[in-house]
Amino acid sequence: MILEFLSIIIAFATFFGFSRSVWWFTILDFFRLQYACLAFLLLCAALYEVNISLSLLNTVIIIVNLYRIRGFFPRFSPGGIYQNKQVFSVNAYKENSSPERLKKIIKGADPEILLIMEMTDDMESELSSVLKNYQNVLSTSVRDGFRICLYSKSKFHTQNITLHGPGDTPLLHVHIQLDGVGYDVFAAHPKPALNKDWYDERHAYFKEVELIIKKISGPVIVLGDFNSVPWEEHFVKFLHNTNLKSTVEGYGYNMTWPVFFPLLGIPMDHILITRDEKYTGLSVGPYIGSDHFPVGLRLKHDDNE
């Protein structure tokens, strides 16, 4: 009875995760790897009990979920950020009790572009010794008393902040030069789909940001905590319509959240880049006192290949 019940629950989550008839079904789409792993355990139990129907059901569940995340299969290799990076993004967590960890990692990564989300006054004070290296800063309040801050060692040739969606969620935009190449860099932190209003706001935000990026002819970098996984339908469309790709693509299933519950881990934080642009050295982690792991990478230009 327990085997049948669990199989039905996972089947429900698997197939209704594709539906958008109810807003919270989108959350079911997040945990595809977890469904496949649980279904594998249930398949083993069903085979042991010679239950053909449950064996077939769980086999289908495994195939469907693995196909859904086919571009993001696990790669079990360490990915700590200890070497120089050009682009670095972290949701620092407004209640971070270990800012010294974040300070150490930023110092080691030494990025040209640094995005810190959920920045507070106390955290900014703790990080002052590393943030003094960044002469160019674009910052704005987001919600719940924290800020999103984009730092750069390179000059901002242009900079602006626009508000999008019903909740006026900010989008930071700067144009900078890296190794002689001009990039339009965007920083985003849309709301999570925790209720119907925020679900609608997140989708409206992506649609409006898409229109902005499509007008840009040069290379684009978009970084942040997108509160979305890269196989979600709206996110796939956003990437396709903007000619962007998530840099975790091809690097395996790199979970970035929730750090404190790794069995539920999903890739929620992203650095997006124009699809033809080259990059290397993508790293996720390590722990910096946040419920998110940081993400960093290096751009790859002809003169340093």
Residue, then its C-alpha position, 0 to 999 in steps of 0.5 A: m500500500i505504501l509503495e502504491f501511494l508513494s508512486i501515485i504521489i510522485a506520478f502526480a508531481t511529475f505530470f502536473g508539474f507540466s501544467r499551468s492551470v494552477w499557479w502552484f503547479t509550477i513549483l512541482d516542476f522544480f524538483r525533477l532530479q528528486y522525483a527521478c531518484l525517488a522513482f528509482l528507489l520505488l522501482c527497485a522495491a516494485l521489482y523486488e515485489v514483482n509488481i509489474s504495473l508499478s515497475l512500469l509506472n516508475t520507469v516512465i516517471i524516471i524517463v520523463n523527469l530525466y528527459r526534462i533535465r536532460g541538459f543538466f545531468p549531475r556532475f559530482s565534482p567540487g566547484g568551490i570558487y578560489q581562483n580569479k573570476q570576471v563575473f560573480s553573483v551571490n544572494a548573500y542572504k539578508e540574515n547571513s550570520s557569517p559574512e566573513r565567509l563571503k568576504k573571503i570568497i569575494k577576495g579570492a574570486d576577485p571578480e571584475i563584476l560583482l553582484i550581491m543580492e539581499m545586501t543590508d547595511d550591516m553586511e555592507s559594513e562587514l564587506s567594506s574592506v573588499l568592496k573598496n576595490y570597486q569604484n563603480v556601484l549601482s544599487t537599489s532597494v528591492r523589498d523586505g529591507f534589503r538591496i541589490c548591488l552591482y559592483s564593477k572595477s571597470k567604468f560604467h559607460t551607461q547605467n540605469i535602473t528600471l522597474h518591471g511587473p506589477g510589483d515594480t521589481p528593479l532591473l539594473h543595467v550597465h554597459i562596460q568594457l571587459d578585455g576590450v569587449g563591450y557588454d551590456v550587463f543586467a542584474a535581476h532578482p525577480k520574486p519567487a512564485l510563492n503565491k498567485d500574485w508573485y507568480d504573475e509578477r515573476h512572469a510579467y517581469f521576465k516578459e518585460v526584461e525580454l523586450i529590453i534585451k532583444k533590442i540590444s545588438g551586442p553581447v549581454i550578461v544577465l546575472g542574479d537569483f532568478n527564482s527559476v530553474p532552467w527547464e521551466e517553460h517560461f525560462v526556456k522561452f526567455l532564453h530562446n527569445t533573447n538568444l541567451k543561455s544559462t552558463v550551468e548548461g553543459y556543466g551538470y546539475n549544479m544546485t545553488w539553493p537551498v544550501f541547508f536542504p541539499l536533497l532538495g537542491i535545484p539550480m536557482d541562481h544563474i549567469l546568463i550570456t549571449r549564446d555565441e559568447k565563450y566562457t570557462g571556469l564556471s564554479v558554484g559554491p562554496y558555503i558563504g553563510s547564505d541559503h544560496f551558493p555563489v556562482g562565478l565564471r571567466l569570460k573567454h576571449d581570443d587573446n586568452e584562449 
